[in-house]
Amino acid sequence: MENVFRKATSETHNEFSWGNLGDIKEGRGDLGEEMPVLVYRLMQFTMLDVLTREFGVDKADELFRASGFLAGREFAINTLDLDVDLDSFVANLQQALEENKIGILRMEAFDAETGNLTLTVGQDLDCSGLPITNETVCTYDEGFIAGILNAYTGKEYSVREVDCWANGDRTCRFNGVVM
């Protein structure tokens, strides 16, 4: 997956670095590290709206997936032990996603021969509780999961959401295929 963020120049934005996230505990001493999901969704959905109007749906989805990929890869590298067996990795990932209130991960299927998988994320940060619009909306999550899988396996994954709260399901289901 192309890393579109790295195309930025010093004249526009700094290249992403985990360290640039800052010392949140120090900086938000009174307010703390947590914020309402409403604020996260406000930022995400308004950003997606602007990108869609500027570039169209396909390009906006591509950019959101790329952003999610970068975030997922960095999240995995900086918060997870990548040198453990698959069962331990999945258990650690489940714990990290739950502790960070991103969602509740369940591995439904994994093909050890191909590396392909199906997983669900319940109470998902991006869509749980949204009105039903008969669409899947977790494009950022597709990239986020692909980035995590890439960091752990070293392989490129195509991850697509097949079930979503916004299309009437109560959990998000993703299929991941090794490219």
C-alpha positions in Angstrom: 0.0 0.0 0.0 1.4 3.4 -1.0 2.2 5.6 2.0 0.6 8.9 0.8 1.5 10.6 4.1 5.2 10.4 3.3 4.7 12.6 0.2 4.3 15.6 2.4 7.1 18.1 2.3 8.6 20.2 5.1 6.6 23.1 3.6 3.3 21.4 4.3 3.4 19.0 7.2 5.9 17.0 9.3 6.2 13.3 8.4 4.3 11.2 10.9 6.3 9.9 13.9 5.0 8.1 16.9 7.0 10.4 19.1 5.2 13.4 17.7 2.0 12.3 19.4 3.5 13.9 22.5 3.2 13.4 26.2 -0.6 13.3 26.5 -0.6 12.8 30.3 1.5 15.9 30.8 -0.3 18.0 28.2 -3.8 17.1 29.4 -3.2 16.9 33.1 -6.7 18.1 34.1 -8.7 16.6 31.1 -6.9 13.3 31.0 -6.2 11.0 28.1 -9.8 10.1 27.1 -12.3 11.9 25.0 -15.8 11.2 23.9 -16.3 9.0 20.8 -18.5 11.9 19.5 -15.4 14.1 19.2 -13.4 11.4 17.4 -16.3 10.8 15.0 -16.8 14.5 14.4 -13.2 14.8 13.2 -13.3 11.6 11.2 -16.6 12.1 9.4 -16.0 15.8 8.6 -12.6 14.9 7.3 -14.1 12.2 5.1 -16.8 14.5 3.9 -14.2 17.1 2.8 -12.0 14.5 1.1 -15.0 13.1 -0.7 -16.1 16.5 -2.0 -12.6 17.3 -3.1 -11.5 14.0 -4.6 -14.6 11.7 -4.9 -15.6 8.6 -3.0 -12.9 6.3 -4.4 -10.0 8.6 -3.7 -11.3 9.5 -0.3 -11.6 5.8 0.7 -8.1 5.2 -0.7 -6.8 8.1 1.5 -8.6 6.9 4.6 -7.4 3.3 4.1 -3.8 4.6 3.7 -4.2 6.7 6.9 -5.6 3.7 8.7 -2.7 1.6 7.4 -0.1 4.0 8.7 -1.9 4.2 12.1 -2.3 0.5 12.4 1.3 -0.3 11.5 2.6 2.3 14.0 0.1 1.2 16.6 1.4 -2.4 16.3 5.1 -1.5 16.2 4.8 0.8 19.2 2.3 -1.0 21.5 2.5 -4.7 20.6 5.0 -7.6 20.9 5.5 -8.6 17.3 7.8 -11.5 18.2 5.3 -13.9 19.6 3.2 -16.8 18.1 -0.1 -16.0 16.5 -2.3 -16.9 19.5 -0.3 -14.7 21.8 -0.3 -11.9 19.2 -4.1 -12.0 18.8 -4.6 -12.1 22.6 -2.3 -9.1 23.0 -4.1 -7.3 20.2 -7.5 -8.0 21.7 -6.3 -6.5 25.0 -4.7 -3.5 23.4 -7.8 -2.7 21.3 -10.0 -3.1 24.4 -7.8 -1.0 26.7 -7.7 1.8 24.1 -11.4 1.5 23.7 -11.1 0.9 19.9 -13.3 -2.2 19.9 -13.6 -5.8 20.9 -11.7 -8.1 18.5 -12.7 -11.7 17.8 -10.8 -13.9 15.3 -13.4 -16.0 13.5 -11.2 -17.8 11.0 -7.6 -18.0 10.1 -6.1 -20.1 7.3 -2.5 -21.0 8.3 -1.7 -22.0 4.8 -2.7 -18.8 3.1 -2.7 -16.3 6.0 -6.2 -15.2 5.0 -8.5 -14.4 7.9 -11.9 -13.2 9.1 -12.3 -11.2 12.2 -14.9 -9.1 13.9 -14.7 -5.9 15.9 -17.6 -5.3 18.2 -18.5 -1.9 19.8 -16.3 -0.4 17.0 -15.1 3.2 17.5 -16.1 4.2 14.0 -19.6 2.9 13.6 -21.3 1.3 16.5 -24.6 3.1 17.1 -24.7 4.8 13.7 -28.0 5.0 11.8 -28.5 2.3 9.2 -27.6 3.6 5.8 -27.1 0.2 4.1 -23.4 0.7 3.6 -20.1 -0.3 5.2 -18.4 2.8 6.6 -15.2 1.4 8.3 -12.8 2.2 5.6 -10.2 3.6 8.0 -10.5 0.4 10.0 -9.7 -1.6 6.9 -6.4 0.2 6.6 -5.8 0.0 10.4 -6.2 -3.8 10.4 -4.1 -4.2 7.3 -1.3 -2.1 8.9 -1.4 -4.2 12.1 -1.2 -7.4 10.0 1.6 -6.0 7.9 3.6 -5.1 11.0 3.2 -8.6 12.5 3.6 -10.7 9.4 5.6 -8.6 7.0 3.0 -9.3 4.3 0.7 -7.0 2.5 -3.0 -7.5 3.2 -6.1 -6.3 1.5 -8.7 -5.9 4.3 -12.4 -5.2 3.4 -15.4 -4.8 5.7 -18.2 -7.2 4.8 -20.6 -6.5 7.7 -21.1 -3.2 9.5 -23.4 -1.6 12.0 -24.3 0.9 9.3 -25.7 -1.8 7.1 -27.7 -3.4 9.9 -25.2 -5.7 11.6 -24.4 -5.4 15.3 -20.7 -6.0 14.7 -18.1 -5.2 12.0 -16.7 -8.2 10.1 -13.6 -7.9 8.1 -12.0 -10.3 5.6 -8.2 -10.1 5.2 -6.5 -11.5 2.2 -2.7 -11.8 1.7 -1.8 -10.0 -1.5 
